[in-house]
Amino acid sequence: MIYNQSTIEYKAKFYKDVKTGRSPALEYIEGLKDKERLKILKYIEFLREQKGYLDEPYSKHIKGKIRELRVDFSRNRHRIFYFVFIKKTIILLHAFFKKTIKTPVSEIKKAEENYQNVLKNPKIYD
């Protein structure tokens, strides 16, 4: 059987901390009002359909392989850090409510830590 990699669709998965079992991006999204949550989930689906890459203003490069999904809802600015991983998997690392013009370094550091944890434990995302 010939295996055609291009026919496999991209999938989106939430980062899960191996020690605590918590998923920061999922918990953030679940804590939102219905309309905001639905809009974010629609953007994640669009990201998946576009193979993990959207142009600005929907997505922006942050650092290394980490990108930021940008979802604005009225005056609320939601940001979800993610990266495209092996086997066409988009890992949603961290999410937060953006209150400042520049992305806070502390939020980027959380995403970087989660990214490093994925690299240390890649099998949980198979």
C-alpha positions in Angstrom: 0.0 0.0 0.0 1.3 3.4 -0.9 1.0 6.0 1.9 0.3 9.5 0.6 1.3 12.0 3.3 -0.4 14.9 1.5 -3.9 13.3 2.0 -3.6 13.4 5.8 -5.4 16.3 7.3 -3.7 18.5 10.0 -5.0 18.0 13.5 -5.0 20.4 16.4 -4.1 19.2 19.9 -3.9 21.0 23.2 -0.6 20.9 25.1 -1.0 18.9 28.3 1.4 19.2 31.2 2.8 15.7 32.0 3.2 16.4 35.7 -0.1 18.1 36.4 -2.3 16.8 33.6 -3.5 20.4 33.0 -3.9 22.0 29.6 -3.5 25.8 29.9 -4.9 26.7 26.4 -7.9 24.4 26.8 -8.7 25.7 30.3 -8.5 29.2 29.1 -10.8 28.6 26.2 -13.3 26.7 28.3 -13.5 29.6 30.7 -14.7 32.1 28.1 -18.3 33.1 27.2 -19.9 31.0 24.6 -19.6 33.5 21.7 -15.9 34.1 22.3 -15.2 30.4 22.8 -17.0 29.5 19.5 -15.0 32.2 17.6 -11.7 30.9 18.9 -12.7 27.3 18.0 -13.6 28.5 14.6 -10.2 30.1 14.2 -8.5 26.9 15.4 -10.4 25.0 12.8 -9.4 27.5 10.1 -5.8 27.2 11.3 -6.0 23.4 10.9 -7.5 23.7 7.4 -4.7 26.1 6.4 -2.1 23.5 7.5 -1.0 25.5 10.6 -0.2 28.8 8.8 -2.2 31.9 8.6 -1.0 35.4 7.5 -1.4 38.5 9.7 -3.6 39.7 11.2 -4.8 36.1 12.1 -1.4 34.8 13.1 2.0 36.2 13.9 5.5 34.7 14.3 6.6 35.0 17.9 9.9 33.1 18.4 11.5 30.1 16.8 8.7 27.8 15.8 6.2 29.4 18.1 3.4 31.4 16.5 0.5 33.3 17.9 -3.1 32.8 16.8 -4.9 36.2 17.2 -8.6 36.2 18.0 -10.2 39.6 18.7 -13.7 39.8 19.9 -15.0 43.3 20.4 -12.3 44.8 22.7 -11.2 41.4 24.0 -7.9 40.3 22.4 -7.3 36.6 22.9 -3.9 35.0 22.0 -3.1 31.4 21.6 0.5 30.3 21.1 1.0 27.2 19.0 3.5 25.4 16.7 3.3 22.8 14.0 4.7 19.5 15.1 5.4 16.2 13.5 2.7 14.2 11.7 0.9 17.3 10.8 -0.1 18.2 14.3 -0.7 21.7 15.6 0.0 21.9 19.3 -1.8 24.7 21.1 0.6 25.6 23.9 -0.7 28.5 25.9 -3.5 31.1 25.8 -4.0 34.4 27.4 -6.0 37.7 27.4 -3.9 40.4 25.9 -4.1 43.7 27.7 -1.0 45.5 26.4 0.3 46.5 23.0 3.4 44.3 23.2 3.1 40.6 24.0 4.3 40.2 27.6 7.6 38.3 27.9 6.1 36.3 30.8 3.4 34.8 28.4 6.1 34.0 25.8 8.2 32.2 28.4 5.2 30.0 29.4 4.7 29.1 25.7 8.4 28.3 25.4 8.4 26.1 28.5 5.4 24.2 27.1 7.1 23.9 23.7 10.3 22.4 25.4 8.1 20.0 27.3 6.5 18.8 24.1 9.9 18.2 22.6 10.9 16.1 25.7 7.7 14.1 25.6 6.7 13.8 21.9 5.0 10.5 22.2 2.0 11.8 24.1 1.0 13.8 20.9 1.1 10.8 18.5 
